[in-house]
Amino acid sequence: MPRRVLLSVGIVIAILLGLTACVFGGNSVNEHKANLANQRKAAISFIEDKRGVEAIRFTREGGPSGFGAPWKVNAVVTIAGEDFQAILGTQSGSGASEPLPTVAPGDEPATVIVTFSDGTSEVIE
């Protein structure tokens, strides 16, 4: 009898752990997708604010920096062939970076290559 009880308790615990893992795994998948969507928004916002961006490579997935803080992400931004460290946000003017070079009107590339934190990339025009 005690062996049957232990077996039953073990099965219940295993089922609960399995269900808990599915719930938490599902949240992290949704969070990952949301972060990739926010990376795209941050890239577009930065490209609209700063002339001459050739490429953006996200080095982290991103997220809020604290309770109630806006979403931010680390990136490497290429302008005029040089790489610069930047922290980008999803809203215009919400990022920060090293001092960036000024690019004359007309010298901007027609497309920007954006590499997301998961290694996928997109060309934004």
C-alpha positions in Angstrom: 0.0 0.0 0.0 2.7 2.7 0.9 4.4 1.9 -2.4 1.2 2.6 -4.3 0.8 5.9 -2.5 4.3 7.0 -3.3 3.9 6.0 -6.9 0.7 8.0 -7.1 2.3 11.1 -5.5 5.2 10.8 -7.8 3.0 10.7 -10.9 1.0 13.8 -9.6 4.2 15.7 -9.0 5.5 14.8 -12.5 2.3 15.9 -14.1 2.3 19.2 -12.2 6.0 19.9 -13.2 5.2 19.1 -16.8 2.2 21.5 -16.8 4.2 24.2 -15.1 7.0 23.9 -17.7 4.5 24.2 -20.5 3.0 27.4 -19.0 6.4 29.1 -18.4 7.8 27.9 -21.7 4.8 29.4 -23.5 5.3 32.8 -21.8 9.0 32.9 -22.8 8.1 32.1 -26.4 5.6 34.9 -26.5 8.0 37.2 -24.8 10.7 36.3 -27.4 8.3 37.1 -30.2 7.4 40.4 -28.6 11.0 41.3 -28.2 11.8 40.6 -31.8 8.8 42.8 -32.9 10.1 45.5 -30.6 13.6 45.2 -32.1 12.0 45.9 -35.5 10.1 48.9 -34.2 13.3 50.2 -32.5 15.3 49.8 -35.7 12.7 51.7 -37.8 12.4 54.4 -35.2 16.2 54.9 -35.1 16.5 54.8 -38.9 13.8 57.6 -39.1 15.7 59.7 -36.5 19.3 59.3 -37.7 20.5 59.8 -41.3 23.1 57.5 -42.8 22.4 54.2 -40.9 23.9 51.3 -42.9 23.2 48.4 -40.5 21.8 47.6 -37.1 22.8 44.5 -35.2 21.0 43.7 -32.0 23.3 42.2 -29.4 20.6 41.3 -26.8 16.9 40.5 -26.9 15.9 43.6 -25.0 13.2 44.3 -22.4 12.2 46.9 -19.8 15.1 48.1 -17.7 13.0 48.1 -14.6 9.5 48.2 -13.2 7.5 50.6 -15.4 10.5 51.5 -17.5 10.2 51.6 -21.3 11.5 48.8 -23.5 15.1 49.1 -24.6 17.7 46.9 -26.4 21.5 47.0 -27.0 22.7 47.2 -30.6 25.6 47.9 -32.8 24.8 50.6 -35.3 26.9 51.0 -38.5 27.2 54.5 -40.0 29.7 55.6 -42.6 31.4 52.2 -42.3 32.0 52.6 -38.5 30.4 50.6 -35.7 28.9 52.4 -32.7 27.3 51.0 -29.5 23.7 52.1 -29.0 20.7 51.4 -26.7 17.6 51.7 -28.8 13.9 52.2 -27.8 10.7 51.7 -29.6 9.8 55.4 -29.6 11.4 58.2 -31.5 14.3 59.7 -29.6 14.1 57.1 -26.8 17.6 55.6 -27.4 21.1 56.6 -26.5 24.4 55.9 -28.2 28.0 56.9 -28.6 28.4 60.2 -30.5 27.4 59.4 -34.1 28.9 61.0 -37.2 26.8 63.5 -39.3 26.0 62.2 -42.7 25.3 64.8 -45.5 21.9 64.6 -47.2 22.0 62.4 -50.2 24.8 60.2 -48.7 22.3 57.9 -47.0 22.1 54.3 -48.1 18.8 53.3 -49.7 18.5 50.2 -47.5 19.5 49.2 -44.0 20.4 45.6 -43.0 18.9 44.8 -39.6 20.2 41.7 -37.8 18.0 40.6 -34.9 19.2 39.0 -31.7 18.1 35.5 -32.9 20.4 35.8 -36.0 17.7 36.5 -38.5 17.9 39.6 -40.7 15.8 41.9 -42.7 16.5 44.6 -45.2 14.5 47.8 -44.4 14.1 50.5 -47.1 
